[in-house]
Amino acid sequence: MGIGEDAKAVRIVDDATFEMHSNAMNTHNNSVATVGIVGATGYTGLEVLRILRDHEGVRVAFATSEREAGEASALHGLTLVSEADADLRGVDIVFLCLPHGMSVEWAQRALDAGCRVVDLTADHRPGSGREGGAVYGLADFTPDTIRAARLVANPGCYPTGVITALHPLLVAGVVRAGTPVIVNAASGVTGAGRTAKRELLFAEVAGDYRAYAMGNVHRHLKEMRATLPGLPLLFQPHLLPVPRGILETIYLSPADGVTAQDILEHWKARFAGNPTVRVLESGVPALVDVVGSDIVALGVAANAELDPSVLTLVVALDNLGKGAAGQAVQNMNLMMGFDPTRGLRR
């Protein structure tokens, strides 16, 4: 399968028809979902609050913060509480916006209380060793599976872009077998979390651009390998001196005769009618096209004088939006029977 020994292959089964505005299962369209947010003062928690502030179908029952318990949240006008004081009674959905490695006990606590869970950490994603009890929340690929889920593992920011671009091409068989797919990815500083770190201070980051996690060892690789089995990936992340946004440049050797236009046609067919994935007819996306939104944008370009040919795919998304909170709210919408794009920013 070409995946690591500690990762398990995850078969993504696309829905035959992706009806973003179907009312077939929207049983809660005229009701209100009661939600709780655990870890509401980190970047992803703040972004969930920001999206839910304009979501007409949600009531926030509680938002937790260990450091700021007792203080008011400017985003939702509610008082932050400690995790011990979070009341799960009557809560439909709990968002877990904790540091990686800290969500497992909270997920079980919420499930035992009858809540459903969207976990924004890596703790239940493919390759974690705990993915068996969770549904992988790629909202643009498996909405029907997510609708029925009790525990959803929200995808990582880097994998969201890589899988969105590559999975339809892998399924279509248009990637040259055995050739490595190289991903140069760059993320804004918020991707490293809100905890104070010297190397992320403004004076350290401004004017700089650096690679990190050298040697094809980034933790998101387990997730990508498990969902793109058999695809040899070389993933190199970089730190951008900007607050937010991800740009991924992917170098791919296509199968014989496959052109950049063919790639576009595969994307257009796969994501037709899907307002959260934007396929550019010409050119490639930039950060300015997606920051502050809950969409992922795709573009492709041919390269001259290479035999066999190499195509350059470019993916752009907001690491806090579509790469985290936006997809989490999209998953919540599916789980609660709302229109999947309700409250999302485009």
Residue, then its C-alpha position, 0 to 999 in steps of 0.5 A: m500500500g505504500i503507507g507507514e507501518d503505524a498508519k492504517a489505510v482509509r478508504i474514501v468512498d465518494d458519494a455518487t452525487f454531492e448535493m450541497h443543498s439537498n434537503a433530504m436529510n435536513t431534519h434540523n433546518n428550522s431548529v437550533a443546535t446547542v454546542g460547546i467549545v472546549g479550548a475556545t481561546g486558541y486560534t482554532g477555538l476562536e475561529v469556531l466562535r467567530i464562524l458560529r457568531d453568524h450561524e443562525g442555527v446555533r446556540v453556544a452553551f459553553a466555551t472553555s478556557e483554563r487561563e481565562a475562565g471567568e472572563a467574557s468572550a468578546l466574540h459571543g458575549l458569554t463567560l468562559v468557564s473551566e473545563a471542569d465547569a463545562d455542563l454537557r447537559g442538553v448539548d448536541i455537538v462538542f468541538l474539541c479545540l485542544p492541543h494535540g494529545m489532549s482530546v481523547e478523554w474529553a471525547q469520551r466524556a462528551l460521548d458518554a454524556g450523549c453528545r456528538v463530537v467534532d475533534l479538531t486535534a490529530d488525536h483521532r485522525p488516520g494514522s493516530g492509532r485511535e481512528g477506529g472509533a471516529v469518522y474522518g471528516l473530509a466534508d467534501f468527500t463523505p458527507d453521508t458518512i459524516r451525517a451519521a457519525r458520533l465522533v468526527a476527526n476533523p482533518g489537518c490543514y495541510p492534508t485538507g489541501v493535499i487530499t482535495a487536490l490529489h484524491p480525485l486524480l488518484v481515483a481516476g488513475v491519471v498519476r504516473a505509477g511509482t513516481p514521487v509526488i512532491v509537495n512544497a507547503a507553506s503555512g502562516v504562523t497561526g498554524a503553530g498554535r497560540t502558545a508563546k514560542r520564541e521562534l514564532l515571535f514577530a521579530e523572529v518571523a518577520g522578513d524570514y521564510r524557513a523550511y521545517a520538519m526536514g526529512n519527510v517526517h511531518r506529523h501530517l504525513k501519516e494522515m495523507r499516506a493513510t488517505l492516499p494509499g500507494l502514492p509516494l509523497l515527499f512533503q516539505p512544510h515551510l513557515l510563512p511570515v504571515p498570520r494565516g493561510i496555506l499555499e501548497t505547490i505540488y509537483l506531479s508526473p501524470a500518466d502518459g497523455v494526461t494534460a493540465q486541462d485533463i486535470l482541470e476536467h477531473w476536478k471540475a467533474r468531481f467538485a461540480g456544484n460544490p461551493t466550498v471547492r473552487v477550481l480555477e479555469s486558468g491561473v493558480p490561486a494565491l493566499v489573498d483569494v482564500v484567507g478569511s474564507d472556508i473554501v479551498a482553491l485549486g489550479v494547475a499549470a503545465n511545465a515546458e521542456l520536461d520529458p516525461s512531463v511534470l504538472t504543477l498543482v497549486v492549492a490555497l486555503d485558510n489554515l484556520g478556516k477551511g483547514a480547521a474551523g470552517q471544515a469543523v462547522q461544515n461537519m457540524n452542519l452535516m451532523m445536525g442536518f443543516d445545509p452543509t454551507r450554512g454559516l460558512r464564508r465564501 
